[in-house]
Amino acid sequence: MAKIGLNNFKYGVLSETEDTVSYGAMQSLGKAVSANVSITNNSAVLYADDAIAETDNTFSAGTITLTVDDDGDTVFAPLLGHEIDSNTGEMLRNKNDEAPYVGVGRIINKMVGGVRKYKVEFLSKVKFAEPSQESNTHGETTEFGTQQIEGTIATLNSGEWSKTKTFTSHADAISYLASCFGQTTTAETFAGDGTTAAYTLAHSPATIFTVTINGTPTTAYTASGTTLTFDSAPADGAVIYISYGYNA
């Protein structure tokens, strides 16, 4: 087995009441650079009659360190409990801000016996801490900088802290990841007519995965409710493909 890739860092704000668990809209954490999960297990041994009678090596806690390509304010603000001023666009940090618990997922690309596979790893309850800030001046050569953020892994009231599943299809992996946040995935296809820019979907997207026109991905659109509007109308006969997740 060889790990050959990492993608789809996603999170959703956790709501937990006794044994009832739900997550807010699945959101992107930026493009994945690296992920490191460190687990601490309980370590207890009971000796009786001069021998080990019982042991406990169950999960205790953990940390996750994610490295992403950008520290965009619209991503980090809800993750860390900060607010963005709707008038100025400033992200405001306050010492009284409290980061919410979130669910965190990612997809690991693997090669097993010559077959490409996609493993979803989902952490059920994580709280992230304010990241350090580091910047460097431009030297003789360009050096790309990235952003790290570290969170503490906890358990749900049920005791669950993680789940995982492996797939042979990346699309199936994305669908499973969305289901971890309580979302259902679907895809719709439309035909362009050269004049229509707005298309009505069957559901209101919580997360949009892919939008393509004649197979070419595009981000030149906005979505509101069940309506997806392109910046300009797709050409007559263009095949429009929209893949998204919605809260059932």
C-alpha positions, 0 to 999 in steps of 0.5 A: 500500500502506498499513500499517493495523495491527500484532498478534500479537507472539509469541516462542519460545525457540530451540534450535540445534545445528549446522544443527538448529533448533527453538523452544519454545512460541509465547508472547505478548509482550503486545498490540502497540503498535509495532515498529521493525526497524533493519538494518545491512548490510555495506558493502565495495567492491573497486576494480580497474582504476580501477572497482568490481569487487565489492561486498558489501551483505549482512546484518550485524546488526540491532536490533528495538525492540518496544513493548507494552502491559504488562511482565508478569513471566510474559512478560518473565522467560523472555524475559530469563532471569529466574526467578519464585519459585514460592512468592512470585510474585516475579520475581528478577533476577540479574546472572548471568542470561543472556537466551536467543536467541528467534524473534520474529514479528508480523503487519502488517495492510495495505491493498493496492488496496482489499484487506486483507492480512496480512503475517507477519514472522519474525526467526529469532534475537534476544536481548533486553536488560534494558529501562529502567524509567520511571514518571510520577505521575498529572497533571491528565489520564491518560497511558497508559504503555507498555513498550519492549524492544530486542533484537539480531538475529543469524543462524542457523548456516545464515545465515537471519535472517528470513522473511516471507509475506503472506496475504489471511486473518488465520487463514492468517497466524496458521497460518503464524506458528505454523509458523515456531515449528514448531507446527501449527494446528487448531480444534475445535468442541464443543456445550455441555450446561449441565453439562460444563465440561471438554472434551478436545482432540485435541492438547495446545495449545502456544498457544491462539489463540481460544476462543469461546462462541456467537461471543463470545471468552472467557478464562474457562478453564484448559488442562492437557494435552489438557483445556480447562476453563471456569470455568463450564459453557457453556449447553446448546446453546452452540457452543464453538470452540477454535483452537490450535497444537500441537507435531506 
